[in-house]
Amino acid sequence: MTCENGVVHLTKHEGAGNDFLVVLDPDDSLRLSGDQIRLLCHRHRGIGADGVIRVGRSSGAGGAGADGAGGADLTMQLHNADGGEAEMSGNGIRCLAQAAVDAGWVTPPTFSVATAGGVRTVTFLPGEEPGRARASVDMGAVTVGPAQEEIDGRTARTADVGNPHLVLVGPGLAGLAGVEIETRGPQLQAAYPEGINVEWIELAHDADGDFLELRVWERGAGETLACGTGSVAAAAVARALKLVGGSGPVRVHNPGGMLEVTLGSGAEAPAVLAGPVRKVADIELHPGMLS
């Protein structure tokens, strides 16, 4: 989003159905309140999105809410649809990449982005069709928590992907389709003081082999069509439980599409998230929208 002659411009992008409004803020001058973010993300009264991302040019000294931006090409500040700030979004940073490349801020294929979860390296490959691309991002190391009691008949493990996740594995009593996410998501999240993202996953098969079927309740956004960090958490937990192999990409089918996760071979090795990204719209926002 930029402001010129009183008209506010922004772009909307989606990665496997996980959609974001992207703000380009070269002067680090734009600040949006929680109320403004909630309105922008509202599916009926606003534009509609799972979150808002503010992008800055790295000054080498932080900025845009990022932690340790020195040496990064861009900075990223992410707010969920409820207005709260989040550490990281795998699909969000891939959407940011498309907006920054389109604006000429960075040159593909590779550049770095400072986030509240650390500096991440993005690889961006334009697609054959206008507005479509493929982007991958270094998600950093993943920490899988210890075994704990089953929840709703499913194996439960936590995972840290720069933000917190609770991954529930197995068909449970009714399979993924039977999970009442709008009820169970808030209930499970309430057990964690800072909130948590919750993923339900099952091992599935198709002509190309095994993959993980996933549904997700995102902290600050509710059930979404995809979650990048959630897909990484799901793959890491599945590997810890020996449901998937230790090498090669793990396919994770989100309701909005397929993402691929390549897990590092050591405890500190980064995971890589890859998948499609699509530009949805250039938007002129009425000035009264934010007044």
ABEGO torsion letter per residue (X at the ends): XBBBGGBBBBBBBBBGGBBBBBBBBAAGABBBBAAAAAAAABAAABAEBABBBBBBBBAGAEEGGBBGABGBABBBBBBBAAGBBBABBAAAAAAAAAAAAAAGABBOABBBBBBAAEBBBBBBBBBABBGBBBBBBBAEBBBBBBBBBBBGGBBBBBBBAGBBBBBBBEAEAAEAAABBAAAAAAAAAAABAAEBBBBBBBBBBBAAEBBBBBBBBBBGAEBBABBAAAAAAAAAAAAAAGABBABEBBBBBBAAEBBBBBBBABAABBBBBBEBBBBABBBBBBAAAAX
